[in-house]
Amino acid sequence: MYPFAAYVLRKYHELTGWNEDFYSKLTRSSTAILDFDVPHGVNFAISKSPTPLFKTTYTLQALPTLHGSLGYIFTSCPLDVGGSHTVPFEELLSRFKIYGAPKRPEGKEEEYLAGQRVDTKDYLLYGRLYVPASRIEALYSVRLSPTLQGTIAAITEPGRFGPRPPPRYGATTSRSNLLFGLEHDIGRWCTEYSYSAEDGMWGARLLHHFGRLAGEAGSEKRELGEGEKRVDEEDPMPGGLRGRFSAGAEVYFSAKEKSAGVSTGVRFTTLPDATPPSVTQNHAPALTSSSQPPTTITATFNPIVGQFSGAYAARVSRDLTLCSRYDFNMYSYESDWTMGAEWWMRRSKARQLAPVQVDNELPVMALPSPAVEVEEDEIQGVVKARIGTDASVSLMWEGRLRNTLISLGVLSNLASPAKPIVNIGVELAYFSSDE
């Protein structure tokens, strides 16, 4: 389940029309099923949105150790995040999803007063203090232009639990880092640039989407002559799936650490694009033999360390998604195979429809229809399971009980008979809004 700060950041990007589909999130569909985090110990999270611009969040871990945090979020634009009892449940957690076609971000309309532009750039400020560790995290995200966004993140940790060894050669005992990021998105091309002050790491990522962008289907067809055909027209292959491809790469270098790296990746996603929310939430149709299952296939390769990873995720029914991933190292010949599943739990409930209103002015002999009750499905929770060839098994249930969000999970290691249960945790979260 998303932490409240991450959920607010996603809502902020959605409101400002910013795209989150970059190379760093190339494998987010399979990661949501195979790399979920099981809660550790007993955790509580309470958040509040007293105004549309300002939000607070508090967390507490009661077991196995007692510590917590308090955070504050401020946005330049009014942001309605709703409450934990009203927000659609599927928006609160990382899940398998077929995302829509990429498109060029659009900035907000320009505002002028007395011939001068008065509209400001959208931005988000976030800060969190951990107690009693005195660790501080901060984030500043600003929309520099319709296609450009910059971020600055800071982390400082002046102290830790327990005694610390004395510093050597005059080195300081605190640990701090400053991260700079720049994202550029023009729809078909997405680039990321980053710099880490602690180790002097420079990085650049690039992602290219093949096929048509959102809203370009009609214009591209008119440009082509009769009988002509584009190479990337997203037509189905004989006996295969119909979809679109995305490919990218990254490179990073650190002069301080004298290290460098490079990786490349490709992703295939089926069409059509994202299912309408009304269908996804309540009446998602069952898959038939004539329809293709929503599928995402990804492959990444790092030639320097020789690491290859391939993942396949598909929704085989309305409520069940299966995923598998294979990792292989060409230098050590070590491999790992991980399988996972995501199962949505629903409850049918009756919903009363309003009677049909009849216009008395029309000469139609008809009587008002009585109220009709129909059944719709309400999502109650989701169960995620993961198992790998390293004998690790993870199981987690996430759901909503009245106004509270609950995450309950267990992590086990079948290869260790002495300690088969590695971790059991539960997390309770609640947030509300006065908007």
PEKA-V696663 format. One record per backbone hydrogen bond with DSSP energy under -0.5 kcal/mol. CO is the residue of the C=O (numbers start at 0). NH is the residue of the N-H. If there is no record, write none. Layout:
BEGIN
co:CO nh:NH
co:CO nh:NH
END
This chain:
BEGIN
co:2 nh:6
co:3 nh:7
co:4 nh:8
co:5 nh:9
co:6 nh:10
co:7 nh:11
co:8 nh:12
co:9 nh:13
co:10 nh:14
co:11 nh:15
co:12 nh:16
co:12 nh:17
co:19 nh:21
co:21 nh:24
co:22 nh:25
co:24 nh:27
co:26 nh:30
co:27 nh:31
co:29 nh:32
co:29 nh:33
co:30 nh:34
co:35 nh:37
co:38 nh:40
co:40 nh:42
co:40 nh:425
co:41 nh:61
co:41 nh:62
co:42 nh:427
co:43 nh:59
co:44 nh:429
co:45 nh:57
co:46 nh:431
co:47 nh:55
co:48 nh:433
co:51 nh:78
co:52 nh:74
co:53 nh:50
co:54 nh:72
co:55 nh:47
co:56 nh:70
co:57 nh:45
co:58 nh:68
co:59 nh:43
co:59 nh:61
co:60 nh:66
co:62 nh:41
co:64 nh:66
co:66 nh:60
co:67 nh:130
co:68 nh:58
co:69 nh:128
co:70 nh:56
co:71 nh:126
co:72 nh:54
co:73 nh:124
co:78 nh:80
co:82 nh:85
co:82 nh:86
co:87 nh:90
co:88 nh:91
co:91 nh:1
co:96 nh:98
co:101 nh:213
co:110 nh:117
co:110 nh:118
co:112 nh:115
co:115 nh:112
co:121 nh:142
co:122 nh:75
co:123 nh:140
co:124 nh:73
co:125 nh:138
co:126 nh:71
co:127 nh:136
co:128 nh:69
co:129 nh:133
co:129 nh:134
co:130 nh:67
co:132 nh:158
co:133 nh:157
co:134 nh:129
co:135 nh:155
co:136 nh:127
co:137 nh:153
co:138 nh:125
co:139 nh:151
co:140 nh:123
co:141 nh:143
co:141 nh:149
co:144 nh:147
co:146 nh:184
co:147 nh:143
co:147 nh:144
co:148 nh:182
co:149 nh:141
co:150 nh:180
co:151 nh:139
co:152 nh:178
co:153 nh:137
co:154 nh:176
co:155 nh:135
co:156 nh:174
co:167 nh:170
co:174 nh:156
co:176 nh:154
co:177 nh:196
co:178 nh:152
co:179 nh:194
co:180 nh:150
co:181 nh:192
co:182 nh:148
co:183 nh:190
co:185 nh:187
co:187 nh:208
co:188 nh:185
co:189 nh:206
co:190 nh:183
co:191 nh:204
co:192 nh:181
co:193 nh:202
co:194 nh:179
co:194 nh:196
co:195 nh:199
co:195 nh:200
co:198 nh:255
co:198 nh:256
co:199 nh:201
co:199 nh:254
co:200 nh:195
co:201 nh:252
co:202 nh:193
co:203 nh:250
co:204 nh:191
co:205 nh:248
co:206 nh:189
co:207 nh:209
co:207 nh:246
co:212 nh:215
co:215 nh:219
co:216 nh:220
co:217 nh:221
co:218 nh:222
co:219 nh:223
co:224 nh:227
co:229 nh:232
co:236 nh:239
co:240 nh:236
co:240 nh:242
co:241 nh:270
co:243 nh:268
co:244 nh:209
co:245 nh:266
co:246 nh:207
co:247 nh:264
co:248 nh:205
co:249 nh:262
co:250 nh:203
co:251 nh:260
co:252 nh:201
co:253 nh:257
co:253 nh:258
co:258 nh:253
co:260 nh:251
co:261 nh:303
co:262 nh:249
co:263 nh:300
co:264 nh:247
co:265 nh:298
co:266 nh:245
co:267 nh:296
co:268 nh:243
co:275 nh:278
co:275 nh:279
co:276 nh:280
co:277 nh:281
co:277 nh:282
co:281 nh:376
co:287 nh:290
co:293 nh:314
co:294 nh:269
co:295 nh:312
co:296 nh:267
co:297 nh:310
co:298 nh:265
co:299 nh:308
co:300 nh:263
co:300 nh:302
co:301 nh:305
co:301 nh:306
co:305 nh:307
co:305 nh:329
co:306 nh:301
co:307 nh:327
co:308 nh:299
co:309 nh:325
co:310 nh:297
co:311 nh:323
co:312 nh:295
co:313 nh:315
co:313 nh:321
co:318 nh:343
co:319 nh:315
co:319 nh:316
co:320 nh:341
co:321 nh:313
co:322 nh:339
co:323 nh:311
co:324 nh:337
co:325 nh:309
co:326 nh:335
co:327 nh:307
co:327 nh:329
co:328 nh:332
co:333 nh:328
co:335 nh:326
co:336 nh:388
co:337 nh:324
co:338 nh:386
co:339 nh:322
co:340 nh:384
co:341 nh:320
co:342 nh:382
co:344 nh:379
co:344 nh:380
co:346 nh:377
co:348 nh:375
co:350 nh:373
co:352 nh:371
co:357 nh:359
co:358 nh:361
co:361 nh:363
co:363 nh:365
co:371 nh:352
co:371 nh:373
co:373 nh:350
co:375 nh:348
co:377 nh:346
co:379 nh:399
co:380 nh:344
co:381 nh:397
co:382 nh:342
co:383 nh:395
co:384 nh:340
co:385 nh:393
co:386 nh:338
co:387 nh:390
co:390 nh:413
co:391 nh:387
co:392 nh:411
co:393 nh:385
co:394 nh:409
co:395 nh:383
co:396 nh:407
co:397 nh:381
co:398 nh:405
co:399 nh:401
co:400 nh:403
co:403 nh:400
co:404 nh:428
co:405 nh:398
co:406 nh:426
co:407 nh:396
co:408 nh:424
co:409 nh:394
co:410 nh:421
co:410 nh:422
co:411 nh:392
co:412 nh:415
co:414 nh:416
co:416 nh:419
co:419 nh:412
co:419 nh:421
co:422 nh:410
co:423 nh:40
co:424 nh:408
co:425 nh:42
co:426 nh:406
co:427 nh:44
co:428 nh:404
co:429 nh:46
co:430 nh:83
co:431 nh:48
END
